[in-house]
Amino acid sequence: MFDSAIVDVILAGAGGLTVLGITQLVKTWLKASGTLAVVISGAVSVVMTVVYLVRAGTFTVPALAGYSLLVFAAANGIFKSKT
C-alpha cells in the first residue's frame, strides 16, 4: 500500500534540508536528548510528510499516518527503505 520510493523522497527533503538534517538542527538548537529528541524527530517526520503529500496532491489522513510512521522509522534506523 505504501511506496518505499515515496519514503525515500520524503527523507531526502527539500532545498537540501533532509529530515535528518532538520532534526539534528532542532535538537542542537534546543539542546534536546532522550525522549524530547524522539518527539522532535517525530514532529519533523510529520511536517516533512505533510509538505510532500500536499505538494504531490495526494494528502489523505491514512497516507499521512502511514508515511509519517515509515519516515520516522527510517530516519531513526528502525526501518530501511528499499525500492
CYANA upper distance limits for C-alpha pairs under 8 A (distance plus 0.5 A):
  2 PHE  CA      6 ILE  CA      8.46
  2 PHE  CA     63 ALA  CA      8.50
  2 PHE  CA     66 GLY  CA      7.83
  2 PHE  CA     67 TYR  CA      7.71
  3 ASP  CA      7 VAL  CA      7.38
  3 ASP  CA     83 THR  CA      8.43
  4 SER  CA      8 ASP  CA      6.86
  4 SER  CA     81 SER  CA      6.13
  4 SER  CA     82 LYS  CA      6.51
  4 SER  CA     83 THR  CA      6.07
  5 ALA  CA      9 VAL  CA      6.81
  5 ALA  CA     81 SER  CA      8.20
  5 ALA  CA     82 LYS  CA      7.86
  5 ALA  CA     83 THR  CA      6.08
  6 ILE  CA     10 ILE  CA      6.68
  7 VAL  CA     11 LEU  CA      6.62
  7 VAL  CA     67 TYR  CA      7.12
  7 VAL  CA     70 LEU  CA      7.31
  7 VAL  CA     71 VAL  CA      6.31
  7 VAL  CA     81 SER  CA      7.38
  8 ASP  CA     12 ALA  CA      6.63
  8 ASP  CA     81 SER  CA      7.18
  9 VAL  CA     13 GLY  CA      7.14
 10 ILE  CA     19 VAL  CA      8.10
 10 ILE  CA     48 MET  CA      6.95
 10 ILE  CA     49 THR  CA      6.68
 10 ILE  CA     52 TYR  CA      6.90
 10 ILE  CA     71 VAL  CA      7.66
 11 LEU  CA     18 THR  CA      6.42
 11 LEU  CA     19 VAL  CA      5.82
 11 LEU  CA     20 LEU  CA      8.08
 11 LEU  CA     48 MET  CA      8.49
 11 LEU  CA     71 VAL  CA      6.96
 11 LEU  CA     75 ALA  CA      7.68
 12 ALA  CA     16 GLY  CA      8.32
 12 ALA  CA     17 LEU  CA      7.95
 12 ALA  CA     18 THR  CA      5.45
 12 ALA  CA     19 VAL  CA      7.30
 13 GLY  CA     17 LEU  CA      6.03
 13 GLY  CA     18 THR  CA      4.81
 13 GLY  CA     19 VAL  CA      6.46
 13 GLY  CA     48 MET  CA      7.47
 14 ALA  CA     18 THR  CA      7.27
 17 LEU  CA     21 GLY  CA      6.40
 17 LEU  CA     22 ILE  CA      6.74
 18 THR  CA     22 ILE  CA      6.61
 19 VAL  CA     23 THR  CA      6.56
 19 VAL  CA     44 VAL  CA      7.06
 19 VAL  CA     45 SER  CA      7.00
 19 VAL  CA     48 MET  CA      7.56
 19 VAL  CA     75 ALA  CA      7.55
 20 LEU  CA     24 GLN  CA      6.59
 20 LEU  CA     41 SER  CA      8.47
 20 LEU  CA     75 ALA  CA      6.79
 21 GLY  CA     25 LEU  CA      6.69
 22 ILE  CA     26 VAL  CA      6.72
 22 ILE  CA     44 VAL  CA      7.71
 23 THR  CA     27 LYS  CA      6.56
 23 THR  CA     40 ILE  CA      7.06
 23 THR  CA     41 SER  CA      6.07
 23 THR  CA     44 VAL  CA      6.78
 24 GLN  CA     28 THR  CA      6.48
 25 LEU  CA     29 TRP  CA      6.54
 26 VAL  CA     30 LEU  CA      6.55
 26 VAL  CA     40 ILE  CA      7.94
 27 LYS  CA     31 LYS  CA      6.07
 27 LYS  CA     32 ALA  CA      5.36
 27 LYS  CA     33 SER  CA      7.74
 27 LYS  CA     37 ALA  CA      6.66
 27 LYS  CA     40 ILE  CA      7.58
 28 THR  CA     32 ALA  CA      7.02
 32 ALA  CA     36 LEU  CA      6.35
 32 ALA  CA     37 ALA  CA      5.88
 33 SER  CA     37 ALA  CA      5.30
 33 SER  CA     38 VAL  CA      8.41
 34 GLY  CA     38 VAL  CA      7.18
 35 THR  CA     39 VAL  CA      6.77
 36 LEU  CA     40 ILE  CA      6.63
 37 ALA  CA     41 SER  CA      6.69
 38 VAL  CA     42 GLY  CA      6.69
 39 VAL  CA     43 ALA  CA      6.65
 40 ILE  CA     44 VAL  CA      6.63
 41 SER  CA     45 SER  CA      6.61
 41 SER  CA     72 PHE  CA      7.30
 41 SER  CA     75 ALA  CA      8.36
 41 SER  CA     76 ASN  CA      8.47
 42 GLY  CA     46 VAL  CA      6.75
 42 GLY  CA     68 SER  CA      8.36
 42 GLY  CA     72 PHE  CA      6.29
 43 ALA  CA     47 VAL  CA      6.70
 44 VAL  CA     48 MET  CA      6.54
 45 SER  CA     49 THR  CA      6.57
 45 SER  CA     68 SER  CA      6.19
 45 SER  CA     69 LEU  CA      8.40
 45 SER  CA     71 VAL  CA      6.44
 45 SER  CA     72 PHE  CA      5.94
 46 VAL  CA     50 VAL  CA      6.64
 46 VAL  CA     64 LEU  CA      7.93
 46 VAL  CA     68 SER  CA      5.58
 46 VAL  CA     72 PHE  CA      8.47
 47 VAL  CA     51 VAL  CA      6.74
 48 MET  CA     52 TYR  CA      6.74
 49 THR  CA     53 LEU  CA      6.57
 49 THR  CA     64 LEU  CA      7.03
 49 THR  CA     67 TYR  CA      7.16
 49 THR  CA     68 SER  CA      6.32
 49 THR  CA     71 VAL  CA      8.23
 50 VAL  CA     54 VAL  CA      6.46
 50 VAL  CA     59 PHE  CA      7.76
 50 VAL  CA     64 LEU  CA      7.08
 51 VAL  CA     55 ARG  CA      6.62
 52 TYR  CA     56 ALA  CA      6.53
 53 LEU  CA     57 GLY  CA      6.48
 53 LEU  CA     58 THR  CA      5.66
 53 LEU  CA     59 PHE  CA      5.21
 53 LEU  CA     64 LEU  CA      8.01
 54 VAL  CA     58 THR  CA      6.78
 54 VAL  CA     59 PHE  CA      5.81
 58 THR  CA     63 ALA  CA      8.40
 59 PHE  CA     63 ALA  CA      7.06
 59 PHE  CA     64 LEU  CA      7.30
 60 THR  CA     64 LEU  CA      6.61
 61 VAL  CA     65 ALA  CA      6.63
 62 PRO  CA     66 GLY  CA      6.55
 63 ALA  CA     67 TYR  CA      6.33
 64 LEU  CA     68 SER  CA      6.20
 65 ALA  CA     69 LEU  CA      6.69
 66 GLY  CA     70 LEU  CA      6.80
 67 TYR  CA     71 VAL  CA      6.39
 68 SER  CA     72 PHE  CA      6.48
 69 LEU  CA     73 ALA  CA      6.59
 70 LEU  CA     74 ALA  CA      6.55
 70 LEU  CA     79 PHE  CA      7.79
 71 VAL  CA     75 ALA  CA      6.42
 72 PHE  CA     76 ASN  CA      6.70
 73 ALA  CA     77 GLY  CA      6.70
 73 ALA  CA     78 ILE  CA      5.33
 73 ALA  CA     79 PHE  CA      5.67
 74 ALA  CA     78 ILE  CA      6.23
 74 ALA  CA     79 PHE  CA      5.07
 74 ALA  CA     80 LYS  CA      5.97
 74 ALA  CA     81 SER  CA      6.95
